[in-house]
Amino acid sequence: MEAKSVWPELMGKPAEEARRHIGAEFPEITVHVVPEGSMVTMDFNEQRVRLFVKDGKVVREPRRG
């Protein structure tokens, strides 16, 4: 069974709620809250999820990487 890699259900949710949701499912994943439009590295890391937020809400589909 493949591990979950995308959380479309978290679109529009508050950043902290999304962080808790992912952490409850996968405690080994590091969740980063990043302001929309910020520069980020392009490396792939399956133990990381970035939450791109604007006005405290998730604005991009969270995914591993």
FIKE-288354 format. One record per atom (N, C-alpha, C, O): residue number from 1; residue in three letters; chain; atom name; x, y, z. Coordinates in nm, 3 decimals. Each point is the difference from the previous one (the first is absolute). Example, Ala and Ser with C-alpha at 12.3 -4.5 7.8 and 13.67 -1.06 7.14 Angstrom:
FIKE-288354
R,num,residu,chaine,atome,X,Y,Z
R,1,Ala,A,N,1.319,-0.569,0.780;
R,1,Ala,A,CA,-0.089,0.119,0.000;
R,1,Ala,A,C,0.090,0.120,0.000;
R,1,Ala,A,O,0.104,-0.002,0.066;
R,2,Ser,A,N,-0.139,0.107,-0.138;
R,2,Ser,A,CA,0.082,0.119,0.006;
R,2,Ser,A,C,-0.077,0.109,0.073;
R,2,Ser,A,O,0.051,0.111,0.017;
This chain:
FIKE-288354
R,num,residu,chaine,atome,X,Y,Z
R,1,Met,A,N,0.084,-0.118,0.000;
R,1,Met,A,CA,-0.084,0.118,0.000;
R,1,Met,A,C,0.088,0.124,0.000;
R,1,Met,A,O,0.095,0.010,0.078;
R,2,Glu,A,N,-0.126,0.083,-0.165;
R,2,Glu,A,CA,0.079,0.123,-0.011;
R,2,Glu,A,C,-0.043,0.100,0.106;
R,2,Glu,A,O,-0.119,0.014,0.028;
R,3,Ala,A,N,0.216,0.056,0.029;
R,3,Ala,A,CA,-0.030,0.102,0.101;
R,3,Ala,A,C,-0.071,0.117,-0.065;
R,3,Ala,A,O,0.027,0.034,-0.116;
R,4,Lys,A,N,-0.115,0.028,0.190;
R,4,Lys,A,CA,-0.071,0.118,-0.050;
R,4,Lys,A,C,0.101,0.110,-0.029;
R,4,Lys,A,O,0.095,0.020,0.076;
R,5,Ser,A,N,-0.116,0.052,-0.188;
R,5,Ser,A,CA,0.097,0.104,-0.036;
R,5,Ser,A,C,-0.064,0.135,-0.029;
R,5,Ser,A,O,0.071,0.099,-0.017;
R,6,Val,A,N,-0.205,-0.093,0.012;
R,6,Val,A,CA,-0.070,0.125,-0.032;
R,6,Val,A,C,-0.122,0.013,0.092;
R,6,Val,A,O,-0.067,-0.099,0.030;
R,7,Trp,A,N,0.040,0.222,0.014;
R,7,Trp,A,CA,-0.112,0.027,0.090;
R,7,Trp,A,C,-0.091,0.109,-0.057;
R,7,Trp,A,O,0.001,0.112,0.051;
R,8,Pro,A,N,-0.079,-0.141,-0.156;
R,8,Pro,A,CA,-0.087,0.103,-0.060;
R,8,Pro,A,C,-0.108,0.050,0.097;
R,8,Pro,A,O,-0.048,0.112,-0.012;
R,9,Glu,A,N,0.012,-0.196,0.107;
R,9,Glu,A,CA,-0.104,0.037,0.096;
R,9,Glu,A,C,0.041,0.112,0.095;
R,9,Glu,A,O,-0.084,0.055,0.071;
R,10,Leu,A,N,0.213,-0.020,-0.070;
R,10,Leu,A,CA,0.048,0.106,0.088;
R,10,Leu,A,C,0.003,0.137,-0.065;
R,10,Leu,A,O,0.034,0.099,0.065;
R,11,Met,A,N,-0.070,-0.091,-0.193;
R,11,Met,A,CA,-0.007,0.130,-0.068;
R,11,Met,A,C,-0.099,0.091,0.073;
R,11,Met,A,O,-0.113,-0.040,0.029;
R,12,Gly,A,N,0.155,0.162,0.000;
R,12,Gly,A,CA,-0.086,0.097,0.066;
R,12,Gly,A,C,-0.007,-0.011,0.150;
R,12,Gly,A,O,-0.061,0.084,0.066;
R,13,Lys,A,N,0.123,-0.187,-0.010;
R,13,Lys,A,CA,0.000,-0.019,0.146;
R,13,Lys,A,C,0.106,0.089,0.065;
R,13,Lys,A,O,0.097,0.038,-0.066;
R,14,Pro,A,N,-0.115,-0.005,0.194;
R,14,Pro,A,CA,0.104,0.074,0.072;
R,14,Pro,A,C,0.129,-0.082,0.004;
R,14,Pro,A,O,-0.004,-0.123,0.008;
R,15,Ala,A,N,0.118,0.191,-0.015;
R,15,Ala,A,CA,0.131,-0.066,-0.006;
R,15,Ala,A,C,0.022,-0.095,0.118;
R,15,Ala,A,O,0.047,-0.111,-0.020;
R,16,Glu,A,N,-0.080,0.154,0.141;
R,16,Glu,A,CA,0.024,-0.085,0.117;
R,16,Glu,A,C,-0.087,-0.125,-0.001;
R,16,Glu,A,O,0.044,-0.107,0.041;
R,17,Glu,A,N,-0.167,0.121,-0.087;
R,17,Glu,A,CA,-0.088,-0.117,-0.012;
R,17,Glu,A,C,0.058,-0.100,-0.100;
R,17,Glu,A,O,0.000,-0.120,0.025;
R,18,Ala,A,N,0.049,0.171,-0.138;
R,18,Ala,A,CA,0.061,-0.087,-0.102;
R,18,Ala,A,C,0.126,-0.066,0.054;
R,18,Ala,A,O,0.024,-0.118,-0.026;
R,19,Arg,A,N,0.057,0.193,0.099;
R,19,Arg,A,CA,0.122,-0.056,0.058;
R,19,Arg,A,C,-0.033,-0.115,0.096;
R,19,Arg,A,O,0.063,-0.105,-0.004;
R,20,Arg,A,N,-0.161,0.127,0.089;
R,20,Arg,A,CA,-0.041,-0.104,0.097;
R,20,Arg,A,C,-0.054,-0.123,-0.073;
R,20,Arg,A,O,0.028,-0.113,0.040;
R,21,His,A,N,-0.106,0.134,-0.145;
R,21,His,A,CA,-0.059,-0.110,-0.075;
R,21,His,A,C,0.109,-0.090,-0.061;
R,21,His,A,O,-0.004,-0.122,0.015;
R,22,Ile,A,N,0.099,0.184,-0.082;
R,22,Ile,A,CA,0.109,-0.077,-0.063;
R,22,Ile,A,C,0.085,-0.067,0.107;
R,22,Ile,A,O,0.037,-0.117,-0.014;
R,23,Gly,A,N,-0.005,0.190,0.122;
R,23,Gly,A,CA,0.081,-0.056,0.108;
R,23,Gly,A,C,-0.066,-0.118,0.069;
R,23,Gly,A,O,0.068,-0.093,0.043;
R,24,Ala,A,N,-0.201,0.094,-0.033;
R,24,Ala,A,CA,-0.072,-0.112,0.062;
R,24,Ala,A,C,0.006,-0.124,-0.088;
R,24,Ala,A,O,0.010,-0.112,0.050;
R,25,Glu,A,N,-0.015,0.131,-0.181;
R,25,Glu,A,CA,0.008,-0.112,-0.094;
R,25,Glu,A,C,0.142,-0.054,-0.014;
R,25,Glu,A,O,0.023,-0.121,-0.005;
R,26,Phe,A,N,0.074,0.214,-0.002;
R,26,Phe,A,CA,0.139,-0.036,-0.026;
R,26,Phe,A,C,0.092,0.080,0.092;
R,26,Phe,A,O,0.053,0.103,-0.041;
R,27,Pro,A,N,-0.033,-0.148,0.164;
R,27,Pro,A,CA,0.084,0.076,0.094;
R,27,Pro,A,C,0.145,0.016,-0.045;
R,27,Pro,A,O,0.070,0.089,0.048;
R,28,Glu,A,N,-0.024,-0.174,-0.139;
R,28,Glu,A,CA,0.139,0.008,-0.047;
R,28,Glu,A,C,0.022,0.112,-0.102;
R,28,Glu,A,O,0.114,0.035,-0.029;
R,29,Ile,A,N,-0.222,0.021,-0.025;
R,29,Ile,A,CA,0.012,0.105,-0.101;
R,29,Ile,A,C,0.019,0.136,0.067;
R,29,Ile,A,O,-0.066,0.032,0.099;
R,30,Thr,A,N,0.157,0.047,-0.154;
R,30,Thr,A,CA,0.019,0.137,0.045;
R,30,Thr,A,C,-0.090,0.090,-0.085;
R,30,Thr,A,O,0.004,-0.005,-0.123;
R,31,Val,A,N,-0.085,0.087,0.190;
R,31,Val,A,CA,-0.092,0.089,-0.070;
R,31,Val,A,C,0.050,0.143,0.014;
R,31,Val,A,O,0.019,0.049,0.111;
R,32,His,A,N,0.003,0.016,-0.225;
R,32,His,A,CA,0.047,0.139,-0.002;
R,32,His,A,C,-0.114,0.090,-0.047;
R,32,His,A,O,-0.063,-0.027,-0.102;
R,33,Val,A,N,0.037,0.133,0.177;
R,33,Val,A,CA,-0.098,0.101,-0.043;
R,33,Val,A,C,0.077,0.109,-0.071;
R,33,Val,A,O,0.090,0.061,0.058;
R,34,Val,A,N,-0.126,-0.035,-0.184;
R,34,Val,A,CA,0.074,0.092,-0.085;
R,34,Val,A,C,-0.097,0.103,-0.059;
R,34,Val,A,O,-0.102,-0.039,-0.057;
R,35,Pro,A,N,0.132,0.168,0.070;
R,35,Pro,A,CA,-0.086,0.100,-0.064;
R,35,Pro,A,C,-0.003,-0.019,-0.152;
R,35,Pro,A,O,0.104,-0.022,-0.061;
R,36,Glu,A,N,-0.222,0.032,0.002;
R,36,Glu,A,CA,-0.014,-0.011,-0.146;
R,36,Glu,A,C,0.092,0.101,-0.068;
R,36,Glu,A,O,0.007,0.116,0.042;
R,37,Gly,A,N,0.063,-0.160,-0.145;
R,37,Gly,A,CA,0.091,0.087,-0.073;
R,37,Gly,A,C,0.143,-0.004,0.050;
R,37,Gly,A,O,0.089,0.060,-0.060;
R,38,Ser,A,N,-0.065,-0.131,0.170;
R,38,Ser,A,CA,0.136,-0.010,0.054;
R,38,Ser,A,C,0.086,-0.089,-0.087;
R,38,Ser,A,O,-0.049,-0.092,-0.066;
R,39,Met,A,N,0.179,0.120,0.065;
R,39,Met,A,CA,0.095,-0.085,-0.069;
R,39,Met,A,C,0.029,-0.122,0.087;
R,39,Met,A,O,0.019,0.012,0.121;
R,40,Val,A,N,-0.016,-0.130,-0.184;
R,40,Val,A,CA,0.032,-0.124,0.070;
R,40,Val,A,C,0.097,-0.081,-0.086;
R,40,Val,A,O,0.010,0.021,-0.120;
R,41,Thr,A,N,0.060,-0.113,0.183;
R,41,Thr,A,CA,0.090,-0.088,-0.074;
R,41,Thr,A,C,-0.083,-0.094,-0.086;
R,41,Thr,A,O,-0.116,-0.028,0.030;
R,42,Met,A,N,0.175,-0.021,-0.137;
R,42,Met,A,CA,-0.070,-0.088,-0.092;
R,42,Met,A,C,0.033,-0.147,0.022;
R,42,Met,A,O,-0.041,-0.086,-0.079;
R,43,Asp,A,N,0.116,0.056,0.186;
R,43,Asp,A,CA,0.033,-0.140,0.027;
R,43,Asp,A,C,-0.124,-0.076,0.043;
R,43,Asp,A,O,-0.094,0.058,0.055;
R,44,Phe,A,N,0.092,-0.189,-0.080;
R,44,Phe,A,CA,-0.112,-0.084,0.038;
R,44,Phe,A,C,0.035,-0.072,0.130;
R,44,Phe,A,O,0.106,-0.060,0.011;
R,45,Asn,A,N,-0.197,0.067,0.086;
R,45,Asn,A,CA,0.020,-0.067,0.128;
R,45,Asn,A,C,-0.135,-0.056,0.042;
R,45,Asn,A,O,-0.089,0.075,0.041;
R,46,Glu,A,N,0.073,-0.207,-0.050;
R,46,Glu,A,CA,-0.130,-0.059,0.031;
R,46,Glu,A,C,-0.037,0.007,0.147;
R,46,Glu,A,O,-0.111,-0.037,0.037;
R,47,Gln,A,N,0.201,0.082,0.047;
R,47,Gln,A,CA,-0.029,0.018,0.143;
R,47,Gln,A,C,-0.038,0.144,0.032;
R,47,Gln,A,O,0.000,0.041,0.116;
R,48,Arg,A,N,-0.031,0.037,-0.220;
R,48,Arg,A,CA,-0.036,0.141,0.019;
R,48,Arg,A,C,-0.129,0.031,-0.076;
R,48,Arg,A,O,-0.023,-0.047,-0.111;
R,49,Val,A,N,-0.061,0.128,0.176;
R,49,Val,A,CA,-0.117,0.058,-0.065;
R,49,Val,A,C,0.006,0.150,0.025;
R,49,Val,A,O,0.020,0.044,0.113;
R,50,Arg,A,N,-0.036,0.031,-0.219;
R,50,Arg,A,CA,-0.006,0.147,0.014;
R,50,Arg,A,C,-0.146,0.042,-0.010;
R,50,Arg,A,O,-0.073,-0.041,-0.091;
R,51,Leu,A,N,0.032,0.124,0.185;
R,51,Leu,A,CA,-0.133,0.060,-0.004;
R,51,Leu,A,C,0.016,0.143,-0.046;
R,51,Leu,A,O,0.049,0.085,0.075;
R,52,Phe,A,N,-0.088,-0.057,-0.197;
R,52,Phe,A,CA,0.006,0.137,-0.051;
R,52,Phe,A,C,-0.127,0.071,0.045;
R,52,Phe,A,O,-0.111,-0.043,-0.030;
R,53,Val,A,N,0.129,0.154,0.102;
R,53,Val,A,CA,-0.114,0.067,0.061;
R,53,Val,A,C,-0.007,0.148,-0.039;
R,53,Val,A,O,0.100,0.064,-0.028;
R,54,Lys,A,N,-0.222,-0.015,0.028;
R,54,Lys,A,CA,-0.027,0.143,-0.018;
R,54,Lys,A,C,-0.112,0.034,0.098;
R,54,Lys,A,O,-0.102,-0.068,0.004;
R,55,Asp,A,N,0.123,0.172,0.073;
R,55,Asp,A,CA,-0.097,0.040,0.102;
R,55,Asp,A,C,-0.032,-0.115,0.095;
R,55,Asp,A,O,-0.113,-0.014,0.047;
R,56,Gly,A,N,0.215,-0.070,-0.019;
R,56,Gly,A,CA,-0.016,-0.109,0.096;
R,56,Gly,A,C,-0.068,-0.124,-0.052;
R,56,Gly,A,O,-0.019,-0.096,0.075;
R,57,Lys,A,N,-0.019,0.095,-0.203;
R,57,Lys,A,CA,-0.071,-0.115,-0.059;
R,57,Lys,A,C,0.086,-0.066,-0.107;
R,57,Lys,A,O,0.077,0.067,-0.070;
R,58,Val,A,N,-0.091,-0.199,0.056;
R,58,Val,A,CA,0.073,-0.078,-0.100;
R,58,Val,A,C,-0.054,0.036,-0.139;
R,58,Val,A,O,-0.120,-0.011,-0.025;
R,59,Val,A,N,0.210,0.053,-0.065;
R,59,Val,A,CA,-0.042,0.043,-0.133;
R,59,Val,A,C,0.052,-0.089,-0.114;
R,59,Val,A,O,-0.036,0.019,-0.116;
R,60,Arg,A,N,0.120,-0.116,0.150;
R,60,Arg,A,CA,0.045,-0.099,-0.100;
R,60,Arg,A,C,-0.022,-0.138,0.059;
R,60,Arg,A,O,0.008,-0.018,0.122;
R,61,Glu,A,N,-0.034,-0.078,-0.207;
R,61,Glu,A,CA,-0.021,-0.136,0.044;
R,61,Glu,A,C,0.127,-0.051,0.069;
R,61,Glu,A,O,0.105,-0.010,-0.064;
R,62,Pro,A,N,-0.113,-0.023,0.193;
R,62,Pro,A,CA,0.120,-0.052,0.068;
R,62,Pro,A,C,0.042,-0.133,-0.058;
R,62,Pro,A,O,-0.084,-0.085,-0.030;
R,63,Arg,A,N,0.215,0.067,0.013;
R,63,Arg,A,CA,0.052,-0.126,-0.052;
R,63,Arg,A,C,0.139,-0.026,0.055;
R,63,Arg,A,O,0.073,0.092,0.036;
R,64,Arg,A,N,-0.039,-0.220,-0.031;
R,64,Arg,A,CA,0.136,-0.036,0.043;
R,64,Arg,A,C,0.100,0.051,-0.101;
R,64,Arg,A,O,-0.030,0.012,-0.119;
R,65,Gly,A,N,0.147,0.018,0.168;
R,65,Gly,A,CA,0.106,0.042,-0.091;
R,65,Gly,A,C,0.069,0.118,0.051;
R,65,Gly,A,O,0.093,0.049,-0.065;
